[in-house]
Amino acid sequence: MLSAINIILLLLCGVTFLGGYYLSKSWKRINVINNDDFSEIETYGKSLYIIATVLLIAFAGYHISVWLHWETHVLEWLTLLIRWAHVVLGIAWIGASFYFIFLENSLNRTENLRDELAGNLWAIHGGGFYYLEKFKVAPKELPKTLHWFKYEAYFTWLTGFILLLLVYYINAKAYLVDPAVKDISPDTAIYIGLGSMISGWLIYDFLCRTSLIHKKTMFAVTGFLILTAISFLLSQYLSGRAAFMHVGALLGTIMAGNVFFVIIPAQKAMVAAAKKGIPVNPELGKFAGLRSLHNNYITLPVIFVMISNHFPVTYSGSSNWIILGLLTLGSVAVRHYINLHEKGIYAKWMLPFAVISVFALVIITAPDKGKKYDRVVTDAEVRTIINARCITCHSSHPTDSTQLISPNGVMFDTQEQLKQHADRIYVRAVQTKTMPQGNKTGITEEERTILGAWIEQNKN
């Protein structure tokens, strides 16, 4: 029986291959298509063929690596390369978003403008002067070369989804499922994660097509409440780390969906109308611009969520969904302050609000003093716990079925190594209780208390 991860990979291969075939062949049956449209359709078709081929190679490669017992080694390299690509593409996408919103906010809209212009802007960068103009709708004659910004978004989402597969879905038992939260099967956890991303986009897109879109404050509050509700539900079924990551994936899906389903189609319609010399519907640009603005506000929460998996203090507690909500509010406040500042509006109360949110998080996530231990804990007691609960992964020769290489090179084979990593052990195993991953080895609360007492005693 195929696992969820195999089904997902095969479905992706099939869908992308069929999509590439359709785009490459079906254009011949369309008589009204122009050369520019054909060129783009052909590019899309070839891209889908390439993606399908890569997915098939990845699928075959994964099973070959399992057969050779190289799966952990191969996954380490794959994760590194895909993470690098994801970060680079994400920088390009978010950088473009920040830049164009800056342009929109900073345009000169009043002085010495031609009738067809919405605004202009002078800038200097890298030793050169630049002059930019924005048209109210479209220029009378389109230039031969028109630069588009879309592939950064598409491939940022694609590499992010591949990372989700590599890190969370392939090893779902360790990273996606936490029996202390909900004892569910890895496949069920995967379907919940995928369902949250799809349903999140559908709900958001539906709201954007209602009259609520014209009531900015109400729309923002409604969106935040729905996101908080989804965060709460995910925190009841997935591990804290996975719940956070899927909220980030949901937001990233909304951003990519805005580009693919709304912004780019609107821009294509505007270009097509301008080429035919017919009036361009200004509502297309306004609606696309609004979705682009939504993306701009979502960027900082997404970045915060994506780096949070390195800091268990954010996702380890039962109130992690509240922490995520405060992180979202604080980061949106910072983005709003920047956007207003670029318009020449100084909302001085915004930054204090963000700072207060952060201080609130520090207080909420503060660890309790813990249970005091009256007697001295010996090194032998700690060694017994470490050997039973931690050494299966954190060793020069791990015996864990999936973690065949010591995570981050952290090993507990000797007492010196234990003392060297005592602070991290205290944070992960005692305070946040995020180690062992998914409590795979069944460490008890008493054992956590003994570890904490030993570390405190050695500090003194």
C-alpha positions in Angstrom: 0.0 0.0 0.0 1.4 3.4 -1.0 2.0 5.9 1.8 0.7 9.5 1.6 4.1 10.8 0.6 4.3 8.4 -2.4 0.8 9.3 -3.4 1.5 13.0 -3.3 4.7 12.6 -5.4 3.0 10.5 -8.0 0.0 12.8 -8.2 2.3 15.8 -8.7 4.2 13.9 -11.4 1.0 13.1 -13.2 -0.6 16.5 -12.9 2.4 18.4 -14.1 3.1 16.0 -17.0 -0.6 16.2 -18.2 -0.5 20.0 -17.8 2.7 20.2 -19.9 1.2 17.9 -22.5 -2.0 19.9 -22.7 -0.2 23.3 -23.0 2.3 22.0 -25.5 -0.3 20.3 -27.8 -3.7 21.9 -27.4 -2.6 25.4 -28.6 -2.8 24.1 -32.1 -6.5 23.7 -31.9 -6.9 27.4 -30.9 -7.1 29.7 -33.9 -7.2 33.0 -32.1 -3.9 32.7 -30.3 -1.2 35.2 -31.1 2.5 34.6 -31.2 3.2 36.2 -27.7 0.6 34.0 -26.1 1.9 30.9 -27.9 5.5 31.7 -26.7 4.3 31.9 -23.1 2.2 28.8 -23.4 5.1 26.9 -24.9 7.3 28.1 -22.0 4.8 26.9 -19.4 4.4 23.6 -21.1 8.2 23.0 -21.2 8.5 24.1 -17.6 5.8 21.6 -16.5 7.6 18.8 -18.4 10.8 19.7 -16.6 9.1 19.7 -13.2 7.4 16.4 -13.9 10.8 14.9 -15.0 12.5 16.2 -11.8 9.7 14.8 -9.6 10.0 11.4 -11.3 13.7 11.4 -10.8 13.2 12.5 -7.2 10.7 9.7 -6.6 13.0 7.1 -8.2 16.0 8.5 -6.5 14.4 8.4 -3.1 13.5 4.7 -3.4 17.0 3.9 -4.7 18.5 5.7 -1.8 16.3 3.7 0.6 17.5 0.5 -1.1 21.1 1.6 -0.7 20.5 2.8 2.9 21.6 6.3 1.9 18.2 8.0 2.5 19.4 10.2 5.3 22.5 11.2 3.5 20.7 12.0 0.3 17.9 13.8 2.2 20.5 16.0 4.0 21.9 17.2 0.6 18.5 17.6 -1.0 17.2 19.6 2.0 20.3 21.8 1.9 20.0 22.5 -1.9 16.3 23.1 -1.9 16.5 25.3 1.2 19.2 27.4 -0.4 17.0 27.8 -3.6 14.0 28.6 -1.5 15.8 31.3 0.4 17.3 32.8 -2.7 14.0 32.8 -4.6 12.1 34.1 -1.5 14.5 37.0 -1.2 13.9 37.9 -4.9 10.1 37.7 -4.5 9.8 39.5 -1.2 12.4 42.1 -2.4 10.3 42.8 -5.5 7.2 43.1 -3.3 8.8 45.5 -1.0 10.3 47.6 -3.8 7.1 48.0 -5.8 5.0 48.8 -2.7 7.7 51.4 -1.9 7.3 52.8 -5.4 3.5 52.9 -5.1 3.8 54.7 -1.7 6.5 57.1 -2.7 5.3 58.3 -6.2 5.0 62.0 -6.9 1.3 62.3 -7.8 0.8 66.0 -8.0 3.7 68.0 -9.6 4.4 68.3 -13.3 2.6 65.1 -14.4 1.4 64.3 -17.9 -2.3 63.5 -18.1 -1.8 59.7 -18.6 0.5 59.4 -15.6 -0.5 58.3 -12.1 2.9 59.4 -10.7 6.7 59.4 -11.1 9.8 59.0 -9.0 13.5 59.9 -9.1 15.9 57.5 -7.4 19.6 56.9 -7.1 21.2 53.5 -6.4 24.5 51.9 -7.1 26.1 55.0 -8.5 23.3 55.7 -11.1 20.2 57.9 -11.4 16.8 56.3 -12.2 13.5 57.9 -13.4 10.3 55.8 -13.2 6.8 56.6 -14.3 3.5 54.9 -13.5 0.6 55.1 -16.0 -2.9 55.5 -14.8 -4.0 52.5 -16.9 -1.6 51.7 -19.8 0.6 53.6 -22.3 -0.7 54.4 -25.7 1.9 52.1 -27.2 3.5 49.2 -25.4 7.3 48.8 -25.4 8.8 45.8 -27.2 10.3 44.5 -24.0 8.1 44.3 -20.9 9.6 42.8 -17.7 7.3 40.5 -15.7 7.7 39.5 -12.1 6.1 36.1 -11.5 8.6 33.2 -11.6 10.1 34.3 -8.3 6.7 33.6 -6.7 6.0 30.3 -8.5 9.4 28.8 -7.7 9.5 30.1 -4.1 6.2 28.3 -3.5 7.4 25.1 -5.3 10.7 24.9 -3.4 8.9 25.6 -0.2 6.4 22.7 -0.9 9.3 20.4 -1.7 10.9 21.3 1.6 7.7 20.5 3.4 7.8 17.1 1.7 11.5 16.5 2.6 11.4 17.7 6.2 7.9 17.0 7.5 6.1 14.5 5.2 8.9 12.0 4.5 9.6 11.8 8.3 6.1 12.6 9.4 6.3 10.3 12.5 9.1 12.3 14.0 8.3 15.9 12.8 4.6 16.0 12.0 3.0 13.9 14.7 3.3 14.4 18.4 1.4 11.7 20.5 1.2 14.2 23.4 -0.9 16.5 21.2 -2.9 13.9 19.2 -2.1 10.3 18.6 -2.8 10.1 14.8 -1.2 8.3 11.9 1.4 10.1 9.8 -0.8 9.9 6.7 -3.7 11.5 8.6 -1.4 14.3 9.7 -0.2 14.9 6.1 -3.8 15.1 4.8 -4.6 17.6 7.6 -1.6 19.7 6.7 -2.5 19.7 3.0 -6.1 20.4 3.7 -5.3 23.5 5.8 -3.3 25.0 2.8 -6.0 24.3 0.3 -9.0 25.4 2.5 -7.0 28.5 3.7 -6.6 29.7 0.1 -10.3 28.9 -0.8 -11.6 30.8 2.2 -9.3 33.8 1.6 -10.2 34.0 -2.1 -13.9 33.8 -1.3 -13.6 36.7 1.1 -11.8 38.7 -1.5 -14.7 38.3 -3.9 -17.3 39.6 -1.4 -18.1 43.2 -0.5 -16.0 42.7 2.6 -12.9 43.4 0.5 -13.9 47.1 0.4 -13.9 47.4 4.2 -10.2 47.2 4.9 -10.4 47.1 8.7 -13.2 44.5 8.8 -11.5 42.4 6.2 -8.2 42.4 8.1 -9.9 41.5 11.4 -11.9 38.7 9.8 -8.8 37.3 8.1 -6.9 37.4 11.3 -9.6 35.6 13.3 -9.9 32.9 10.6 -6.1 32.5 10.6 -6.1 32.2 14.4 -8.9 29.6 14.2 -6.9 27.5 11.7 -3.8 27.9 13.9 -5.7 26.7 16.9 -7.1 23.7 15.0 -3.7 22.7 13.6 -2.1 23.0 17.1 -4.7 20.4 18.3 -3.6 17.8 15.8 0.0 18.4 14.7 3.2 18.9 16.6 3.8 22.5 17.6 6.6 22.9 15.1 4.6 21.4 12.3 1.5 23.5 13.1 3.5 26.7 12.9 5.1 25.6 9.6 1.8 24.8 8.1 0.4 28.2 9.0 3.4 29.7 7.2 2.8 27.3 4.2 -0.9 28.4 4.2 0.2 32.1 4.0 2.8 31.3 1.4 0.1 29.5 -0.7 -2.2 32.6 -0.4 0.6 34.8 -1.7 1.5 32.5 -4.6 -2.2 32.0 -5.4 -2.7 35.8 -5.6 0.1 36.0 -8.1 -0.9 33.0 -10.2 -4.7 33.3 -10.1 -5.3 37.0 -9.9 -2.3 39.4 -10.4 -0.8 37.8 -13.5 -4.2 37.1 -15.3 -5.2 40.7 -14.6 -1.9 42.0 -16.1 -2.3 39.7 -19.1 -5.7 41.1 -19.7 -4.4 44.7 -19.5 -1.6 43.9 -21.9 -3.9 42.2 -24.4 -6.3 45.2 -24.3 -3.5 47.7 -24.8 -2.1 45.7 -27.8 -5.6 45.6 -29.4 -6.0 49.4 -28.8 -9.2 48.9 -26.8 -9.8 50.6 -23.4 -8.2 48.9 -20.5 -10.5 48.1 -17.5 -8.9 50.1 -14.7 -10.6 47.8 -12.1 -8.2 45.0 -13.2 -5.2 47.0 -12.1 -6.9 48.0 -8.8 -7.9 44.5 -7.9 -4.5 43.1 -8.8 -2.9 45.9 -6.8 -5.0 45.1 -3.8 -3.9 41.5 -3.8 -0.3 42.6 -4.2 -0.8 44.8 -1.1 -2.2 41.8 0.8 1.0 39.9 -0.2 3.1 42.7 1.1 1.5 42.6 4.5 1.7 38.8 4.7 5.5 38.7 4.0 6.7 39.5 7.6 4.4 37.0 9.3 5.6 34.3 6.8 9.3 35.1 7.5 8.6 35.1 11.3 6.9 31.7 11.1 9.5 30.2 8.8 12.4 31.0 11.2 10.4 30.1 14.3 11.1 26.4 13.9 14.6 27.1 15.1 13.3 28.5 18.3 11.1 26.0 20.3 10.2 28.6 22.8 7.7 29.9 20.3 5.9 26.7 19.4 6.4 24.3 22.3 3.6 25.3 24.7 -0.1 24.5 24.6 -0.8 28.2 23.9 1.4 28.3 20.8 -1.5 29.4 18.6 -1.8 32.6 20.8 1.9 33.2 20.4 1.6 32.8 16.7 -1.3 35.3 16.7 0.8 37.9 18.6 3.7 37.3 16.3 1.4 38.0 13.3 0.0 41.1 14.8 3.4 42.5 15.7 4.9 41.8 12.3 1.9 43.2 10.5 2.2 46.4 12.6 5.8 46.8 11.6 5.0 46.4 7.9 2.1 48.9 8.3 4.4 51.4 9.9 6.9 51.1 7.1 4.2 51.5 4.4 2.7 54.6 6.1 6.2 56.0 6.6 6.9 55.7 2.9 3.8 57.7 2.3 5.0 60.4 4.6 2.6 59.4 7.4 4.2 58.8 10.8 2.1 56.4 12.8 4.2 56.6 16.0 1.9 54.3 17.9 2.6 51.4 15.6 6.1 50.6 16.7 5.3 50.7 20.4 2.4 48.3 19.7 4.9 45.9 18.0 7.4 46.3 20.9 4.6 45.6 23.4 3.6 42.5 21.5 7.2 41.2 21.7 7.4 41.9 25.4 4.1 40.1 25.9 5.5 37.1 24.1 8.6 37.1 26.3 6.4 37.1 29.4 3.9 34.4 28.1 6.7 32.1 27.0 8.7 32.5 30.2 9.5 29.0 31.7 8.2 28.2 35.2 10.8 27.5 38.0 10.2 23.8 37.7 10.1 21.1 40.3 12.9 21.4 42.9 15.0 18.3 43.5 16.2 17.9 47.1 18.9 15.3 46.5 22.1 15.4 44.4 21.7 13.8 40.9 24.6 11.7 39.9 26.3 11.5 36.5 25.4 7.8 36.4 21.7 8.6 36.7 21.9 11.1 33.9 23.9 8.8 31.7 21.2 6.1 32.1 18.5 8.6 30.9 20.6 9.8 28.0 21.4 6.3 26.8 17.7 5.3 27.0 16.2 8.5 25.5 18.7 10.5 23.5 21.7 8.5 22.4 19.7 6.7 19.6 20.0 9.9 17.6 22.7 12.0 19.3 25.7 9.6 18.9 28.6 9.1 16.5 26.7 5.8 15.6 23.0 6.5 15.8 20.7 3.5 16.0 17.4 5.4 15.2 15.6 4.0 12.2 15.4 7.3 10.4 18.0 9.6 12.0 21.1 7.9 10.7 23.3 11.0 11.2 23.6 12.9 14.5 21.3 16.0 14.2 23.5 19.1 13.7 26.5 17.1 14.8 25.4 17.1 18.4 26.5 14.0 20.2 26.2 12.8 23.8 28.6 9.9 23.8 30.8 11.3 26.5 30.2 13.2 29.7 32.2 16.1 28.3 29.9 16.3 25.4 26.9 16.3 27.7 28.3 19.2 29.7 29.2 21.1 26.5 25.6 21.0 25.3 24.0 21.3 28.7 22.3 24.6 28.0 20.6 23.3 24.8 19.6 20.1 26.6 17.9 22.3 29.3 16.0 24.3 26.7 14.9 21.5 24.5 14.4 18.6 26.9 13.5 20.3 30.1 11.9 23.7 29.4 10.2 23.4 26.0 10.0 19.6 26.0 10.5 19.5 22.3 13.2 16.7 22.5 13.1 13.9 21.8 11.2 14.7 18.5 7.6 13.7 19.0 8.8 12.0 22.3 9.8 9.0 20.1 11.7 7.4 22.9 9.1 8.0 25.6 11.0 10.2 28.1 9.0 10.8 31.3 8.4 14.0 33.2 10.4 12.6 36.1 13.4 12.0 33.8 13.1 15.6 32.5 13.1 16.9 36.0 16.2 14.8 36.9 18.0 16.2 33.8 17.1 19.8 34.8 18.3 19.3 38.4 21.6 17.8 37.2 22.2 20.8 34.9 21.4 23.3 37.6 23.6 21.5 40.1 26.5 21.5 37.6 26.0 25.3 37.0 26.5 26.0 40.6 
